[in-house]
């Protein structure tokens, strides 16, 4: 358990530092940040529905293949 916690903590440090540095130095107009956030949230909810309805990227075929016990 200790090894896992140590490895996880050490593995998270580089990206955490990168996020902090980039976030501290990044300046974005408030309207752009709000628009980007709303677009990201919309895609989180809209894309899965579109993928299911229109079989985007043939994802349903892939899922069905993996669910079929005869494969």
PDB file with SEQRES, HELIX, SHEET and CRYST1 records, atoms N, CA, C and O in Angstrom:
SEQRES   1 A   71  UNK UNK UNK UNK UNK UNK UNK UNK UNK UNK UNK UNK UNK          
SEQRES   2 A   71  UNK UNK UNK UNK UNK UNK UNK UNK UNK UNK UNK UNK UNK          
SEQRES   3 A   71  UNK UNK UNK UNK UNK UNK UNK UNK UNK UNK UNK UNK UNK          
SEQRES   4 A   71  UNK UNK UNK UNK UNK UNK UNK UNK UNK UNK UNK UNK UNK          
SEQRES   5 A   71  UNK UNK UNK UNK UNK UNK UNK UNK UNK UNK UNK UNK UNK          
SEQRES   6 A   71  UNK UNK UNK UNK UNK UNK                                      
HELIX    1 AA1 UNK A    2  UNK A   25  1                                  24    
HELIX    2 AA2 UNK A   30  UNK A   54  1                                  25    
HELIX    3 AA3 UNK A   56  UNK A   58  5                                   3    
HELIX    4 AA4 UNK A   59  UNK A   67  1                                   9    
CRYST1    1.000    1.000    1.000  90.00  90.00  90.00 P 1           1          
ATOM      1  N   UNK A   1       0.824  -1.189   0.000  1.00  0.00           N  
ATOM      2  CA  UNK A   1       0.000   0.000   0.000  1.00  0.00           C  
ATOM      3  C   UNK A   1       0.870   1.255   0.000  1.00  0.00           C  
ATOM      4  O   UNK A   1       0.564   2.219  -0.702  1.00  0.00           O  
ATOM      5  N   UNK A   2       1.943   1.251   0.775  1.00  0.00           N  
ATOM      6  CA  UNK A   2       2.833   2.413   0.821  1.00  0.00           C  
ATOM      7  C   UNK A   2       3.483   2.661  -0.530  1.00  0.00           C  
ATOM      8  O   UNK A   2       3.611   3.802  -0.973  1.00  0.00           O  
ATOM      9  N   UNK A   3       3.892   1.573  -1.179  1.00  0.00           N  
ATOM     10  CA  UNK A   3       4.535   1.713  -2.490  1.00  0.00           C  
ATOM     11  C   UNK A   3       3.575   2.337  -3.502  1.00  0.00           C  
ATOM     12  O   UNK A   3       3.962   3.185  -4.305  1.00  0.00           O  
ATOM     13  N   UNK A   4       2.319   1.901  -3.448  1.00  0.00           N  
ATOM     14  CA  UNK A   4       1.314   2.459  -4.352  1.00  0.00           C  
ATOM     15  C   UNK A   4       1.132   3.947  -4.104  1.00  0.00           C  
ATOM     16  O   UNK A   4       1.139   4.737  -5.047  1.00  0.00           O  
ATOM     17  N   UNK A   5       0.969   4.338  -2.844  1.00  0.00           N  
ATOM     18  CA  UNK A   5       0.781   5.750  -2.518  1.00  0.00           C  
ATOM     19  C   UNK A   5       1.990   6.581  -2.923  1.00  0.00           C  
ATOM     20  O   UNK A   5       1.836   7.682  -3.452  1.00  0.00           O  
ATOM     21  N   UNK A   6       3.182   6.070  -2.681  1.00  0.00           N  
ATOM     22  CA  UNK A   6       4.397   6.784  -3.054  1.00  0.00           C  
ATOM     23  C   UNK A   6       4.500   6.935  -4.573  1.00  0.00           C  
ATOM     24  O   UNK A   6       4.800   8.022  -5.068  1.00  0.00           O  
ATOM     25  N   UNK A   7       4.256   5.865  -5.307  1.00  0.00           N  
ATOM     26  CA  UNK A   7       4.338   5.919  -6.769  1.00  0.00           C  
ATOM     27  C   UNK A   7       3.272   6.848  -7.342  1.00  0.00           C  
ATOM     28  O   UNK A   7       3.542   7.597  -8.280  1.00  0.00           O  
ATOM     29  N   UNK A   8       2.078   6.805  -6.791  1.00  0.00           N  
ATOM     30  CA  UNK A   8       1.008   7.676  -7.269  1.00  0.00           C  
ATOM     31  C   UNK A   8       1.350   9.133  -7.006  1.00  0.00           C  
ATOM     32  O   UNK A   8       1.200   9.981  -7.886  1.00  0.00           O  
ATOM     33  N   UNK A   9       1.806   9.420  -5.801  1.00  0.00           N  
ATOM     34  CA  UNK A   9       2.176  10.801  -5.463  1.00  0.00           C  
ATOM     35  C   UNK A   9       3.296  11.325  -6.334  1.00  0.00           C  
ATOM     36  O   UNK A   9       3.226  12.450  -6.828  1.00  0.00           O  
ATOM     37  N   UNK A  10       4.326  10.526  -6.527  1.00  0.00           N  
ATOM     38  CA  UNK A  10       5.444  10.950  -7.370  1.00  0.00           C  
ATOM     39  C   UNK A  10       5.035  11.074  -8.832  1.00  0.00           C  
ATOM     40  O   UNK A  10       5.532  11.944  -9.547  1.00  0.00           O  
ATOM     41  N   UNK A  11       4.144  10.220  -9.270  1.00  0.00           N  
ATOM     42  CA  UNK A  11       3.681  10.279 -10.655  1.00  0.00           C  
ATOM     43  C   UNK A  11       2.805  11.481 -10.941  1.00  0.00           C  
ATOM     44  O   UNK A  11       2.746  11.944 -12.081  1.00  0.00           O  
ATOM     45  N   UNK A  12       2.127  11.994  -9.932  1.00  0.00           N  
ATOM     46  CA  UNK A  12       1.237  13.137 -10.120  1.00  0.00           C  
ATOM     47  C   UNK A  12       1.975  14.473 -10.061  1.00  0.00           C  
ATOM     48  O   UNK A  12       1.478  15.471 -10.583  1.00  0.00           O  
ATOM     49  N   UNK A  13       3.131  14.507  -9.447  1.00  0.00           N  
ATOM     50  CA  UNK A  13       3.832  15.773  -9.236  1.00  0.00           C  
ATOM     51  C   UNK A  13       4.152  16.514 -10.539  1.00  0.00           C  
ATOM     52  O   UNK A  13       3.880  17.713 -10.609  1.00  0.00           O  
ATOM     53  N   UNK A  14       4.713  15.874 -11.577  1.00  0.00           N  
ATOM     54  CA  UNK A  14       5.062  16.642 -12.783  1.00  0.00           C  
ATOM     55  C   UNK A  14       3.868  17.327 -13.445  1.00  0.00           C  
ATOM     56  O   UNK A  14       3.949  18.510 -13.775  1.00  0.00           O  
ATOM     57  N   UNK A  15       2.781  16.622 -13.642  1.00  0.00           N  
ATOM     58  CA  UNK A  15       1.622  17.228 -14.295  1.00  0.00           C  
ATOM     59  C   UNK A  15       0.964  18.279 -13.407  1.00  0.00           C  
ATOM     60  O   UNK A  15       0.459  19.283 -13.909  1.00  0.00           O  
ATOM     61  N   UNK A  16       0.964  18.062 -12.103  1.00  0.00           N  
ATOM     62  CA  UNK A  16       0.409  19.053 -11.192  1.00  0.00           C  
ATOM     63  C   UNK A  16       1.193  20.354 -11.291  1.00  0.00           C  
ATOM     64  O   UNK A  16       0.607  21.434 -11.359  1.00  0.00           O  
ATOM     65  N   UNK A  17       2.502  20.251 -11.299  1.00  0.00           N  
ATOM     66  CA  UNK A  17       3.333  21.451 -11.437  1.00  0.00           C  
ATOM     67  C   UNK A  17       3.096  22.133 -12.782  1.00  0.00           C  
ATOM     68  O   UNK A  17       3.027  23.360 -12.856  1.00  0.00           O  
ATOM     69  N   UNK A  18       2.975  21.352 -13.828  1.00  0.00           N  
ATOM     70  CA  UNK A  18       2.712  21.915 -15.144  1.00  0.00           C  
ATOM     71  C   UNK A  18       1.381  22.656 -15.164  1.00  0.00           C  
ATOM     72  O   UNK A  18       1.304  23.769 -15.683  1.00  0.00           O  
ATOM     73  N   UNK A  19       0.336  22.059 -14.609  1.00  0.00           N  
ATOM     74  CA  UNK A  19      -0.970  22.719 -14.560  1.00  0.00           C  
ATOM     75  C   UNK A  19      -0.903  24.021 -13.771  1.00  0.00           C  
ATOM     76  O   UNK A  19      -1.503  25.019 -14.169  1.00  0.00           O  
ATOM     77  N   UNK A  20      -0.185  24.017 -12.671  1.00  0.00           N  
ATOM     78  CA  UNK A  20      -0.083  25.218 -11.843  1.00  0.00           C  
ATOM     79  C   UNK A  20       0.650  26.325 -12.599  1.00  0.00           C  
ATOM     80  O   UNK A  20       0.200  27.471 -12.602  1.00  0.00           O  
ATOM     81  N   UNK A  21       1.756  26.002 -13.231  1.00  0.00           N  
ATOM     82  CA  UNK A  21       2.540  27.003 -13.948  1.00  0.00           C  
ATOM     83  C   UNK A  21       1.756  27.568 -15.128  1.00  0.00           C  
ATOM     84  O   UNK A  21       1.708  28.782 -15.323  1.00  0.00           O  
ATOM     85  N   UNK A  22       1.145  26.688 -15.911  1.00  0.00           N  
ATOM     86  CA  UNK A  22       0.380  27.148 -17.068  1.00  0.00           C  
ATOM     87  C   UNK A  22      -0.836  27.965 -16.611  1.00  0.00           C  
ATOM     88  O   UNK A  22      -1.133  29.012 -17.186  1.00  0.00           O  
ATOM     89  N   UNK A  23      -1.519  27.499 -15.604  1.00  0.00           N  
ATOM     90  CA  UNK A  23      -2.691  28.219 -15.115  1.00  0.00           C  
ATOM     91  C   UNK A  23      -2.350  29.581 -14.542  1.00  0.00           C  
ATOM     92  O   UNK A  23      -3.138  30.517 -14.677  1.00  0.00           O  
ATOM     93  N   UNK A  24      -1.206  29.714 -13.912  1.00  0.00           N  
ATOM     94  CA  UNK A  24      -0.798  30.997 -13.341  1.00  0.00           C  
ATOM     95  C   UNK A  24      -0.393  31.989 -14.424  1.00  0.00           C  
ATOM     96  O   UNK A  24      -0.528  33.198 -14.235  1.00  0.00           O  
ATOM     97  N   UNK A  25       0.099  31.497 -15.549  1.00  0.00           N  
ATOM     98  CA  UNK A  25       0.586  32.381 -16.601  1.00  0.00           C  
ATOM     99  C   UNK A  25      -0.383  32.562 -17.762  1.00  0.00           C  
ATOM    100  O   UNK A  25      -0.118  33.349 -18.671  1.00  0.00           O  
ATOM    101  N   UNK A  26      -1.468  31.864 -17.742  1.00  0.00           N  
ATOM    102  CA  UNK A  26      -2.432  31.927 -18.834  1.00  0.00           C  
ATOM    103  C   UNK A  26      -3.478  32.990 -18.530  1.00  0.00           C  
ATOM    104  O   UNK A  26      -4.084  32.995 -17.458  1.00  0.00           O  
ATOM    105  N   UNK A  27      -3.679  33.880 -19.476  1.00  0.00           N  
ATOM    106  CA  UNK A  27      -4.744  34.863 -19.290  1.00  0.00           C  
ATOM    107  C   UNK A  27      -5.704  34.758 -20.468  1.00  0.00           C  
ATOM    108  O   UNK A  27      -5.294  34.800 -21.628  1.00  0.00           O  
ATOM    109  N   UNK A  28      -6.962  34.623 -20.155  1.00  0.00           N  
ATOM    110  CA  UNK A  28      -7.999  34.457 -21.158  1.00  0.00           C  
ATOM    111  C   UNK A  28      -9.117  35.430 -20.839  1.00  0.00           C  
ATOM    112  O   UNK A  28      -9.435  35.683 -19.677  1.00  0.00           O  
ATOM    113  N   UNK A  29      -9.699  35.965 -21.884  1.00  0.00           N  
ATOM    114  CA  UNK A  29     -10.846  36.852 -21.694  1.00  0.00           C  
ATOM    115  C   UNK A  29     -11.976  36.071 -21.022  1.00  0.00           C  
ATOM    116  O   UNK A  29     -12.204  34.908 -21.357  1.00  0.00           O  
ATOM    117  N   UNK A  30     -12.681  36.693 -20.082  1.00  0.00           N  
ATOM    118  CA  UNK A  30     -13.753  35.974 -19.362  1.00  0.00           C  
ATOM    119  C   UNK A  30     -14.820  35.388 -20.290  1.00  0.00           C  
ATOM    120  O   UNK A  30     -15.277  34.267 -20.064  1.00  0.00           O  
ATOM    121  N   UNK A  31     -15.218  36.116 -21.317  1.00  0.00           N  
ATOM    122  CA  UNK A  31     -16.256  35.598 -22.218  1.00  0.00           C  
ATOM    123  C   UNK A  31     -15.763  34.367 -22.958  1.00  0.00           C  
ATOM    124  O   UNK A  31     -16.542  33.453 -23.230  1.00  0.00           O  
ATOM    125  N   UNK A  32     -14.473  34.333 -23.287  1.00  0.00           N  
ATOM    126  CA  UNK A  32     -13.918  33.178 -23.975  1.00  0.00           C  
ATOM    127  C   UNK A  32     -13.867  31.963 -23.050  1.00  0.00           C  
ATOM    128  O   UNK A  32     -14.136  30.840 -23.476  1.00  0.00           O  
ATOM    129  N   UNK A  33     -13.523  32.192 -21.795  1.00  0.00           N  
ATOM    130  CA  UNK A  33     -13.482  31.100 -20.825  1.00  0.00           C  
ATOM    131  C   UNK A  33     -14.881  30.526 -20.602  1.00  0.00           C  
ATOM    132  O   UNK A  33     -15.049  29.309 -20.538  1.00  0.00           O  
ATOM    133  N   UNK A  34     -15.874  31.391 -20.484  1.00  0.00           N  
ATOM    134  CA  UNK A  34     -17.252  30.936 -20.274  1.00  0.00           C  
ATOM    135  C   UNK A  34     -17.753  30.175 -21.503  1.00  0.00           C  
ATOM    136  O   UNK A  34     -18.370  29.118 -21.373  1.00  0.00           O  
ATOM    137  N   UNK A  35     -17.487  30.709 -22.683  1.00  0.00           N  
ATOM    138  CA  UNK A  35     -17.916  30.051 -23.919  1.00  0.00           C  
ATOM    139  C   UNK A  35     -17.246  28.683 -24.075  1.00  0.00           C  
ATOM    140  O   UNK A  35     -17.907  27.705 -24.424  1.00  0.00           O  
ATOM    141  N   UNK A  36     -15.947  28.615 -23.819  1.00  0.00           N  
ATOM    142  CA  UNK A  36     -15.236  27.344 -23.911  1.00  0.00           C  
ATOM    143  C   UNK A  36     -15.746  26.330 -22.905  1.00  0.00           C  
ATOM    144  O   UNK A  36     -15.895  25.151 -23.225  1.00  0.00           O  
ATOM    145  N   UNK A  37     -16.016  26.788 -21.687  1.00  0.00           N  
ATOM    146  CA  UNK A  37     -16.548  25.896 -20.663  1.00  0.00           C  
ATOM    147  C   UNK A  37     -17.924  25.359 -21.032  1.00  0.00           C  
ATOM    148  O   UNK A  37     -18.211  24.176 -20.848  1.00  0.00           O  
ATOM    149  N   UNK A  38     -18.764  26.233 -21.550  1.00  0.00           N  
ATOM    150  CA  UNK A  38     -20.106  25.796 -21.948  1.00  0.00           C  
ATOM    151  C   UNK A  38     -20.032  24.814 -23.117  1.00  0.00           C  
ATOM    152  O   UNK A  38     -20.789  23.844 -23.163  1.00  0.00           O  
ATOM    153  N   UNK A  39     -19.128  25.062 -24.056  1.00  0.00           N  
ATOM    154  CA  UNK A  39     -18.955  24.137 -25.169  1.00  0.00           C  
ATOM    155  C   UNK A  39     -18.468  22.780 -24.696  1.00  0.00           C  
ATOM    156  O   UNK A  39     -18.941  21.747 -25.170  1.00  0.00           O  
ATOM    157  N   UNK A  40     -17.531  22.778 -23.771  1.00  0.00           N  
ATOM    158  CA  UNK A  40     -17.010  21.514 -23.241  1.00  0.00           C  
ATOM    159  C   UNK A  40     -18.111  20.729 -22.536  1.00  0.00           C  
ATOM    160  O   UNK A  40     -18.236  19.521 -22.734  1.00  0.00           O  
ATOM    161  N   UNK A  41     -18.901  21.403 -21.723  1.00  0.00           N  
ATOM    162  CA  UNK A  41     -19.996  20.730 -21.018  1.00  0.00           C  
ATOM    163  C   UNK A  41     -21.037  20.207 -22.004  1.00  0.00           C  
ATOM    164  O   UNK A  41     -21.537  19.092 -21.854  1.00  0.00           O  
ATOM    165  N   UNK A  42     -21.359  21.011 -23.005  1.00  0.00           N  
ATOM    166  CA  UNK A  42     -22.336  20.574 -24.005  1.00  0.00           C  
ATOM    167  C   UNK A  42     -21.846  19.324 -24.727  1.00  0.00           C  
ATOM    168  O   UNK A  42     -22.626  18.402 -24.968  1.00  0.00           O  
ATOM    169  N   UNK A  43     -20.567  19.283 -25.073  1.00  0.00           N  
ATOM    170  CA  UNK A  43     -20.028  18.126 -25.780  1.00  0.00           C  
ATOM    171  C   UNK A  43     -20.024  16.876 -24.905  1.00  0.00           C  
ATOM    172  O   UNK A  43     -20.194  15.764 -25.404  1.00  0.00           O  
ATOM    173  N   UNK A  44     -19.830  17.062 -23.603  1.00  0.00           N  
ATOM    174  CA  UNK A  44     -19.847  15.917 -22.697  1.00  0.00           C  
ATOM    175  C   UNK A  44     -21.218  15.245 -22.711  1.00  0.00           C  
ATOM    176  O   UNK A  44     -21.317  14.023 -22.600  1.00  0.00           O  
ATOM    177  N   UNK A  45     -22.268  16.045 -22.847  1.00  0.00           N  
ATOM    178  CA  UNK A  45     -23.618  15.489 -22.835  1.00  0.00           C  
ATOM    179  C   UNK A  45     -24.143  15.184 -24.236  1.00  0.00           C  
ATOM    180  O   UNK A  45     -24.910  14.238 -24.415  1.00  0.00           O  
ATOM    181  N   UNK A  46     -23.738  15.974 -25.232  1.00  0.00           N  
ATOM    182  CA  UNK A  46     -24.293  15.828 -26.574  1.00  0.00           C  
ATOM    183  C   UNK A  46     -23.583  14.725 -27.364  1.00  0.00           C  
ATOM    184  O   UNK A  46     -24.253  13.929 -28.022  1.00  0.00           O  
ATOM    185  N   UNK A  47     -22.265  14.652 -27.319  1.00  0.00           N  
ATOM    186  CA  UNK A  47     -21.528  13.698 -28.133  1.00  0.00           C  
ATOM    187  C   UNK A  47     -21.949  12.242 -27.896  1.00  0.00           C  
ATOM    188  O   UNK A  47     -22.144  11.507 -28.863  1.00  0.00           O  
ATOM    189  N   UNK A  48     -22.095  11.806 -26.642  1.00  0.00           N  
ATOM    190  CA  UNK A  48     -22.528  10.408 -26.461  1.00  0.00           C  
ATOM    191  C   UNK A  48     -23.900  10.118 -27.071  1.00  0.00           C  
ATOM    192  O   UNK A  48     -24.125   9.030 -27.601  1.00  0.00           O  
ATOM    193  N   UNK A  49     -24.808  11.074 -26.998  1.00  0.00           N  
ATOM    194  CA  UNK A  49     -26.138  10.869 -27.589  1.00  0.00           C  
ATOM    195  C   UNK A  49     -26.051  10.800 -29.111  1.00  0.00           C  
ATOM    196  O   UNK A  49     -26.712   9.972 -29.738  1.00  0.00           O  
ATOM    197  N   UNK A  50     -25.227  11.678 -29.708  1.00  0.00           N  
ATOM    198  CA  UNK A  50     -25.054  11.636 -31.160  1.00  0.00           C  
ATOM    199  C   UNK A  50     -24.381  10.336 -31.594  1.00  0.00           C  
ATOM    200  O   UNK A  50     -24.762   9.739 -32.601  1.00  0.00           O  
ATOM    201  N   UNK A  51     -23.391   9.908 -30.840  1.00  0.00           N  
ATOM    202  CA  UNK A  51     -22.692   8.668 -31.174  1.00  0.00           C  
ATOM    203  C   UNK A  51     -23.633   7.478 -31.094  1.00  0.00           C  
ATOM    204  O   UNK A  51     -23.545   6.557 -31.906  1.00  0.00           O  
ATOM    205  N   UNK A  52     -24.529   7.494 -30.122  1.00  0.00           N  
ATOM    206  CA  UNK A  52     -25.486   6.398 -29.983  1.00  0.00           C  
ATOM    207  C   UNK A  52     -26.548   6.441 -31.079  1.00  0.00           C  
ATOM    208  O   UNK A  52     -26.913   5.406 -31.636  1.00  0.00           O  
ATOM    209  N   UNK A  53     -27.035   7.623 -31.383  1.00  0.00           N  
ATOM    210  CA  UNK A  53     -28.128   7.748 -32.332  1.00  0.00           C  
ATOM    211  C   UNK A  53     -27.679   7.487 -33.772  1.00  0.00           C  
ATOM    212  O   UNK A  53     -28.362   6.787 -34.519  1.00  0.00           O  
ATOM    213  N   UNK A  54     -26.535   8.049 -34.160  1.00  0.00           N  
ATOM    214  CA  UNK A  54     -26.096   7.964 -35.546  1.00  0.00           C  
ATOM    215  C   UNK A  54     -24.937   6.998 -35.759  1.00  0.00           C  
ATOM    216  O   UNK A  54     -24.372   6.946 -36.851  1.00  0.00           O  
ATOM    217  N   UNK A  55     -24.576   6.236 -34.736  1.00  0.00           N  
ATOM    218  CA  UNK A  55     -23.508   5.250 -34.806  1.00  0.00           C  
ATOM    219  C   UNK A  55     -22.216   5.876 -35.326  1.00  0.00           C  
ATOM    220  O   UNK A  55     -21.572   5.344 -36.230  1.00  0.00           O  
ATOM    221  N   UNK A  56     -21.851   7.009 -34.742  1.00  0.00           N  
ATOM    222  CA  UNK A  56     -20.625   7.693 -35.129  1.00  0.00           C  
ATOM    223  C   UNK A  56     -19.432   6.790 -34.878  1.00  0.00           C  
ATOM    224  O   UNK A  56     -19.351   6.113 -33.854  1.00  0.00           O  
ATOM    225  N   UNK A  57     -18.518   6.790 -35.818  1.00  0.00           N  
ATOM    226  CA  UNK A  57     -17.280   6.027 -35.731  1.00  0.00           C  
ATOM    227  C   UNK A  57     -17.541   4.525 -35.570  1.00  0.00           C  
ATOM    228  O   UNK A  57     -16.637   3.784 -35.182  1.00  0.00           O  
ATOM    229  N   UNK A  58     -18.751   4.070 -35.860  1.00  0.00           N  
ATOM    230  CA  UNK A  58     -19.119   2.647 -35.774  1.00  0.00           C  
ATOM    231  C   UNK A  58     -18.874   2.082 -34.369  1.00  0.00           C  
ATOM    232  O   UNK A  58     -18.468   0.929 -34.222  1.00  0.00           O  
ATOM    233  N   UNK A  59     -19.117   2.885 -33.361  1.00  0.00           N  
ATOM    234  CA  UNK A  59     -18.892   2.458 -31.983  1.00  0.00           C  
ATOM    235  C   UNK A  59     -19.855   1.355 -31.565  1.00  0.00           C  
ATOM    236  O   UNK A  59     -19.484   0.460 -30.805  1.00  0.00           O  
ATOM    237  N   UNK A  60     -21.090   1.415 -32.057  1.00  0.00           N  
ATOM    238  CA  UNK A  60     -22.055   0.379 -31.672  1.00  0.00           C  
ATOM    239  C   UNK A  60     -21.623  -0.984 -32.190  1.00  0.00           C  
ATOM    240  O   UNK A  60     -21.830  -1.997 -31.522  1.00  0.00           O  
ATOM    241  N   UNK A  61     -21.021  -1.017 -33.382  1.00  0.00           N  
ATOM    242  CA  UNK A  61     -20.541  -2.285 -33.929  1.00  0.00           C  
ATOM    243  C   UNK A  61     -19.428  -2.860 -33.064  1.00  0.00           C  
ATOM    244  O   UNK A  61     -19.374  -4.067 -32.829  1.00  0.00           O  
ATOM    245  N   UNK A  62     -18.558  -2.007 -32.604  1.00  0.00           N  
ATOM    246  CA  UNK A  62     -17.446  -2.456 -31.758  1.00  0.00           C  
ATOM    247  C   UNK A  62     -17.980  -2.988 -30.437  1.00  0.00           C  
ATOM    248  O   UNK A  62     -17.525  -4.026 -29.957  1.00  0.00           O  
ATOM    249  N   UNK A  63     -18.935  -2.290 -29.850  1.00  0.00           N  
ATOM    250  CA  UNK A  63     -19.505  -2.712 -28.572  1.00  0.00           C  
ATOM    251  C   UNK A  63     -20.228  -4.037 -28.738  1.00  0.00           C  
ATOM    252  O   UNK A  63     -20.088  -4.925 -27.898  1.00  0.00           O  
ATOM    253  N   UNK A  64     -20.988  -4.183 -29.791  1.00  0.00           N  
ATOM    254  CA  UNK A  64     -21.713  -5.430 -30.022  1.00  0.00           C  
ATOM    255  C   UNK A  64     -20.760  -6.587 -30.219  1.00  0.00           C  
ATOM    256  O   UNK A  64     -21.025  -7.691 -29.743  1.00  0.00           O  
ATOM    257  N   UNK A  65     -19.659  -6.362 -30.909  1.00  0.00           N  
ATOM    258  CA  UNK A  65     -18.676  -7.423 -31.143  1.00  0.00           C  
ATOM    259  C   UNK A  65     -18.099  -7.914 -29.832  1.00  0.00           C  
ATOM    260  O   UNK A  65     -17.919  -9.117 -29.649  1.00  0.00           O  
ATOM    261  N   UNK A  66     -17.806  -7.006 -28.919  1.00  0.00           N  
ATOM    262  CA  UNK A  66     -17.204  -7.396 -27.640  1.00  0.00           C  
ATOM    263  C   UNK A  66     -18.223  -8.032 -26.700  1.00  0.00           C  
ATOM    264  O   UNK A  66     -17.839  -8.771 -25.794  1.00  0.00           O  
ATOM    265  N   UNK A  67     -19.511  -7.761 -26.896  1.00  0.00           N  
ATOM    266  CA  UNK A  67     -20.535  -8.352 -26.039  1.00  0.00           C  
ATOM    267  C   UNK A  67     -20.944  -9.728 -26.507  1.00  0.00           C  
ATOM    268  O   UNK A  67     -21.493 -10.504 -25.724  1.00  0.00           O  
ATOM    269  N   UNK A  68     -20.692 -10.054 -27.764  1.00  0.00           N  
ATOM    270  CA  UNK A  68     -21.107 -11.327 -28.325  1.00  0.00           C  
ATOM    271  C   UNK A  68     -20.253 -12.455 -27.739  1.00  0.00           C  
ATOM    272  O   UNK A  68     -19.036 -12.453 -27.920  1.00  0.00           O  
ATOM    273  N   UNK A  69     -20.870 -13.423 -27.035  1.00  0.00           N  
ATOM    274  CA  UNK A  69     -20.076 -14.493 -26.409  1.00  0.00           C  
ATOM    275  C   UNK A  69     -19.441 -15.427 -27.412  1.00  0.00           C  
ATOM    276  O   UNK A  69     -18.504 -16.140 -27.054  1.00  0.00           O  
ATOM    277  N   UNK A  70     -19.912 -15.465 -28.681  1.00  0.00           N  
ATOM    278  CA  UNK A  70     -19.362 -16.366 -29.671  1.00  0.00           C  
ATOM    279  C   UNK A  70     -18.062 -15.857 -30.269  1.00  0.00           C  
ATOM    280  O   UNK A  70     -17.356 -16.623 -30.925  1.00  0.00           O  
ATOM    281  N   UNK A  71     -17.724 -14.602 -30.067  1.00  0.00           N  
ATOM    282  CA  UNK A  71     -16.504 -14.050 -30.651  1.00  0.00           C  
ATOM    283  C   UNK A  71     -15.272 -14.443 -29.889  1.00  0.00           C  
ATOM    284  O   UNK A  71     -14.166 -14.053 -30.261  1.00  0.00           O  
TER     285      UNK A  71                                                      
END                                                                             
